Amino acid sequence: MNIIEEIIYPVLQEFKEEEEFDYELSPELKIFGDGAYFDSITLVRFVIAVQDKISELTDKTLILATPQAMSRSNSPFRTVTTLSEYIDELLAEAK
């Protein structure tokens, strides 16, 4: 499964249209943090939408915003790539 193409980009596209964000979809797109498009409220909504998309496509329920994720020195929510790697890690653990 291509996590970026099948999960993250569709959700980002929905947010782009709903919120009228002016970003191009790319693996380097900053999701949260300095210079990113999402504030904390938008990030929460985005994470929930991504979790829903994961469940829809994989029949697995993942919780992305855990204390372990939040305590990492490098946030998994920084960019599309870091989020994809984090989701891949959680899906591997869920098997």
C-alpha positions in Angstrom: 0.0 0.0 0.0 1.3 3.5 -0.9 0.4 5.4 2.3 1.1 8.8 0.8 -1.0 8.3 -2.4 -3.8 6.3 -0.9 -4.2 7.7 2.6 -2.5 11.1 3.2 -2.9 12.8 -0.2 -6.7 12.2 -0.4 -7.2 13.7 3.1 -4.9 16.6 2.4 -6.8 17.3 -0.9 -10.1 17.4 1.1 -8.6 19.8 3.6 -7.2 21.9 0.8 -10.6 22.3 -0.8 -12.5 22.8 2.5 -10.1 25.2 4.1 -8.9 26.8 0.8 -5.3 26.1 1.7 -2.8 27.0 -1.0 -0.4 24.1 -0.9 0.9 21.6 -3.5 0.8 18.0 -2.5 4.3 16.7 -2.0 6.2 14.4 0.4 8.0 17.5 1.8 4.8 19.4 2.6 5.0 20.7 6.1 1.9 19.6 8.0 2.5 20.9 11.5 5.2 23.0 13.1 7.2 26.1 12.0 6.2 27.1 8.5 3.3 24.6 8.3 -0.2 25.1 7.1 -2.1 23.5 10.0 -2.6 25.0 13.5 -3.3 22.6 16.4 -7.1 22.5 15.8 -6.7 21.7 12.1 -4.1 19.1 12.9 -6.5 17.3 15.3 -9.2 17.3 12.5 -6.6 16.1 10.0 -5.4 13.3 12.2 -8.9 12.1 12.8 -9.6 12.1 9.1 -6.4 10.2 8.4 -7.3 7.6 11.1 -10.7 7.2 9.4 -9.1 6.7 6.0 -6.7 4.1 7.4 -9.6 2.2 9.0 -11.6 2.4 5.7 -8.8 1.0 3.6 -7.2 -1.5 6.0 -9.9 -2.5 8.5 -7.4 -1.6 11.2 -8.0 1.0 13.9 -4.9 3.1 14.6 -4.6 5.9 17.1 -2.0 8.3 15.7 -1.9 11.0 18.4 -0.5 8.9 21.3 1.7 10.1 24.2 4.5 8.1 22.6 4.0 10.0 19.3 3.9 13.3 21.1 7.0 12.6 23.1 9.2 11.8 20.1 12.1 14.2 19.6 11.0 14.5 15.9 7.3 14.8 15.5 5.7 12.3 13.1 3.3 15.1 12.1 6.0 17.4 10.7 5.7 16.4 7.0 3.9 14.1 4.7 6.9 11.8 4.7 7.3 11.6 8.5 3.6 10.9 8.8 3.8 8.2 6.2 6.7 6.5 7.9 4.9 6.7 11.3 1.7 5.2 9.8 3.8 2.4 8.1 5.4 1.7 11.5 2.1 1.5 13.3 0.5 -0.7 10.6 3.5 -3.1 10.8 3.0 -3.3 14.6 -0.8 -3.9 14.1 -0.3 -7.2 12.2 
